[in-house]
Amino acid sequence: MDERVREHARTLIDWSARIEAGDDVVVRVGPDAHDLAVAVAEVSGERGANVVTTYASGEVTRAYLRAHDGDFEEDPEYERALLANADAVLTLGGGRNTAATADVPGERRQAYDRARQDVRKARLDTKWVLTEHPTRALAQQAGMSYEAYQKFVYDAINRDWEAQAEKQSRVKDALDDAREVRIVSGDGTDLTMSVEGRVAVNSAASVDYDSHNLPSGEVFTAPSAAEGEVVFDVPMTINGRQVTDAHLRFEGGRVVEHAAAQGEEAITEVLETDDGARRLGELGIGMNRGIDRVTDNILFDEKMGDTVHLALGRAYESNFPAGREDEANESAVHVDLITDMSEDSRIEVDGEVIQEDGTFWFEAGGPER
């Protein structure tokens, strides 16, 4: 086995999920994530954890949803029970077709998401981590050879996460002290959001940092009262459909107009899921310099340095002080959209520029603060 796969597994178990002896672990395995699953099982066994594996396939999901009549059981107890009794849920992505669910009717997908909200909450109450095994399908989607894509993935994942956390802590501190954030770029983006009373997360790829993605490398918070416009110029796939140059306009914290050069119907479908889908659940600032190109994979692209992403829908409770978690925006969806901040752009915190053209104030050539 490639030693990089073993290192990936050790990082996932020891740094990201902090698996300990006696932990009950559910491992959700993508169709082509076999090698990583083997390595994860081995490391879990060495740590004395208990492992149950399940199969996570977009093609299986497609077959089920297309065949179903759309009247889904609310809160399926049998599925929720498995997750509610787990200490950790590890999702090892690695599908064979990144557009497997593209032809699932939108209303059926929405009904399925709404019916399983309690299942999702049970998973989010565990030490859950999502990661990705490099596959040929993902390499093809990224427009890269398989060997080049493998190197890209492991450069993003197998990093010095303690050093990354220290760097990101500066941005977390700036957001924690802030009342308002404004993002501006030459493509027409000018959006102001309140972050007062929120807790920014230093997302350094570990549950100890309230971080649940591997790779990670971002600082995120839960904005409210969004006003203005934003153009998402980084292409991405949403529910199997390509979306380019999405344009949203916010008034009173809600999306009131939207358009896209391609895939507008995918945005429409997301916004129509429920009332919370028209509000922002996340503002994330990408800081992982190991991710140096767009690959049409949200797990990587949203962490890329020189980017900002905003999520429509559900907010994370970790962005709220203890006792105020019920203020988090509720929705059956959480869909990220990304904008490039590398040129003719800035991020302001309470009127002070903290990043200009992708460079932070504490980096060489950054704005003075």
RAMO-V42855 format. One record per run of one state. SS is the DSSP state (a for helix, b for strand, c for the rest). FROM is the first residue (numbers start at 1). TO is the last residue. If there is no record, write none. Layout:
ss->{SS SS}
from->{FROM FROM}
to->{TO TO}
//
This chain:
ss->{c a c b c a c b c a c a c b c a c a c b c a c a c a c b c b c b c b c a c b c b c b c b c b c b c b c b c a c a c b c b c a c b c b c a b c a c b c b c b c b c}
from->{1 3 17 24 31 34 48 50 57 58 68 77 85 88 94 106 116 117 125 129 133 136 143 146 158 161 177 180 186 190 195 198 199 201 204 207 210 213 215 218 222 224 233 236 239 241 245 246 252 254 260 262 263 264 272 275 279 280 287 288 289 298 302 304 305 307 314 317 320 321 325 328 334 341 345 350 352 357 359 361}
to->{2 16 23 30 33 47 49 56 57 67 76 84 87 93 105 115 116 124 128 132 135 142 145 157 160 176 179 185 189 194 197 198 200 203 206 209 212 214 217 221 223 232 235 238 240 244 245 251 253 259 261 262 263 271 274 278 279 286 287 288 297 301 303 304 306 313 316 319 320 324 327 333 340 344 349 351 356 358 360 369}
//
